[in-house]
Amino acid sequence: MFVNSDNENNSWVERDLRHLWHPCTQMQDHEWLPLVPIKRGRGVWLEDYSGQRYLDAISSWWVNLFGHCHPHINAALKQQLEQLEHVLLAGFTHAPATRLAEQLVAITPAGLDRVFLADNGSAAVEVSLKMSFQYWRNQGRSRTKFVTLANSYHGETLGALAVGDVGLYRDMYSPLLLQPLVAPSPDCFAREAGESWESFSRRQFAAMEQLLNEHAADICAVIVEPLVQCAGGMRMYHPVYLQLLRALCDRLDIHLIADEIAVGFGRTGTLFACEQADISPDFMCLSKGLTGGYLPLSAVLVPDKIYQAFYADYASMKGFLHSHSYTGNPLACTAALATMELFAGSDVLARNRQIAELISTRIQDLEAHPNVGEIRQTGMITAIEMVQEKTGKQPFPWQERRGLRVYQYALRHEVLLRPLGNVVYFMPPYVITDEQIDLMTRVAREGILRAVA
Ligand SMILES: *Cc1c(COP(=O)(O)O)cnc(C)c1O
């Protein structure tokens, strides 16, 4: 059968725009910015209905780890599908959820022994906030405050949005939100010329210390994205900050929530970012890469001490009565288990070090460009920050949408990049080859040089 594929592309776009409302999108943009209808995916590649390919350099919003349509995950899912698609997790259980809980306890930092499942990142954050609050209540202590870092992102449901600090997402809804205490970010882009990451992150900790000391008795928890504030523009900081924060939270008896939703599962070079600071949080939130990018699932891990504070006679009303319909979905848990098997099957982190090194080498010379404020890298996350003026790190006005120009250029040249404002970044699937890295970095360079001109 003869199919005019360009027409097929267009027809899907037309039908889409009649009824769908897309996430994180001013829909009017699509009067001039074409939607890209994807027909299939394989490895790092996405393909539209005309056969045009796109290298997924951002792992489809940071969720994909081992490429699209991975044979091992596909096979595991097909098998599970014939067995059990879903059952409620209250009063019932199943092998995939049980095995996943065992696996997560085994691979996460010491002391995290209990796993509460939910179905997306924001829900995991909500769970950790509610659990922390209720933990103190169950102890007979009334605490209501949460502490967050400037420029942080923890999701977009109202509770998760409240503890975030990216104005683009938060400002509109701020009248509806609980008000956290906000400490300055340890983000090292703001450091003095010549200052080390460690020195700057240490210096930034002073304000956190003061804030916690002042409000300790009211604070349930401090929530942070360990090492990289991803949605806040891939801003990075030194692990020493996490060490200092862990020690202080211990001293003042305040929970530490590590939101590893974006940075978990090898993104920062270690399996979990907290490992680089050699700390265990009181709550660890996982999602995104958890299922290898296949299905929505999230997990909150806590130490036994927190679990025990909810474990009591029913009538005490100390139970954690939170639920989502799809909690612990067997298919999602199966995708997660298959993803864990891929980690166990080869030295993924070692290969990732080579990938990171090659990416860094390929773009190194851009650092000298007058419109590049900084190139920064933590493990598999590499960011290039475009600036209007280099020495003062003066940003381009956001209205100019320079990043969007890079997006458009890259799409025309077989690469999917999705800059965050003026920050172009790479967060590719771990199966990317050296040749694909060459393509990705070459197209990004060309796109950046055009966008800043
Ligand atoms: C993406 C993200 C979330 C929210 O996850 P969703 O599944 O999109 O709700 C929370 N925290 C961090 C650090 C994230 O990157």
The ligand as a Tripos MOL2 file, in Angstrom:
@<TRIPOS>MOLECULE
LIG
   15    15     1     0     0
SMALL
NO_CHARGES

@<TRIPOS>ATOM
      1 C1         10.4230   15.3050   37.2430 C.3       1 LIG1
      2 C2         10.6840   15.5960   38.6610 C.ar      1 LIG1
      3 C3          9.6630   15.4970   39.6230 C.ar      1 LIG1
      4 C4          8.2250   15.2200   39.2570 C.3       1 LIG1
      5 O1          8.0240   13.9800   38.6680 O.3       1 LIG1
      6 P1          6.7060   13.7780   37.7610 P.3       1 LIG1
      7 O2          6.7010   12.3120   37.4790 O.co2     1 LIG1
      8 O3          6.9300   14.6080   36.5310 O.co2     1 LIG1
      9 O4          5.5490   14.2290   38.5450 O.co2     1 LIG1
     10 C5         10.0000   15.7090   40.9400 C.ar      1 LIG1
     11 N1         11.2580   16.0020   41.3030 N.ar      1 LIG1
     12 C6         12.2560   16.1020   40.4090 C.ar      1 LIG1
     13 C7         13.6420   16.3950   40.8820 C.3       1 LIG1
     14 C8         12.0090   15.9310   39.0560 C.ar      1 LIG1
     15 O5         12.9810   16.0930   38.1550 O.3       1 LIG1
@<TRIPOS>BOND
     1     1     2 1
     2     2     3 ar
     3     2    14 ar
     4     3     4 1
     5     3    10 ar
     6     4     5 1
     7     5     6 1
     8     6     7 2
     9     6     8 1
    10     6     9 1
    11    10    11 ar
    12    11    12 ar
    13    12    13 1
    14    12    14 ar
    15    14    15 1
@<TRIPOS>SUBSTRUCTURE
     1 LIG1         1 GROUP 0 **** ****
